[in-house]
């Protein structure tokens, strides 16, 4: 268990330094980076912000707009990742964590072998004009994003950065603007 406060104080107990892959916890941080890079209107053109009531990996889109319902389900997260590149994700997540994050190659390779559902989602997104890039490349990048190694201390600091209006509590870096942190937290 780890806790980070807005003044940069951190507390941890137990096996807090054990690293694991970030997986779906990556979604709000990628969303924040897309907002910074493209602005709210451009992101909303591709991904909604409404609750879905569906499983995180449901193969579905909003029946009216053909957009993913929100960036916290796989269809939305894959779309968000298509707006970023691997270098931007690595640098942005490092800024949130306050350190460079490595990829767990074993997990990445394993998940790519079983990524049929995410590939189906990516092809559906391309079919509806939501993404333009190669679905395999998008899914590989999204899976790499989910395979970044963090520990609970990293997650505590990353969350504290959003809660602290986008300012990293330890480094003092303004990782994302206040308005982006507020939008991300509201979604």
Secondary structure, DSSP 8 states (H G I E B T S, - for coil): -EEE-TTS-EEE-SSTT--EE-GGGGHHHHHHHHHHHH-HHHHHHHB--S---S-TT-----TTT-SBS-TTSHHHHHHHHHTS-HHHHHHHHHHHHTS---B-HHHHHHHHHT-HHHHHHHHHHHHTTS--S-HHHHHHHHHHHHTBEE-HHHHHHHHHHHHTTTB-TTT--B-S-HHHHHHHHH-
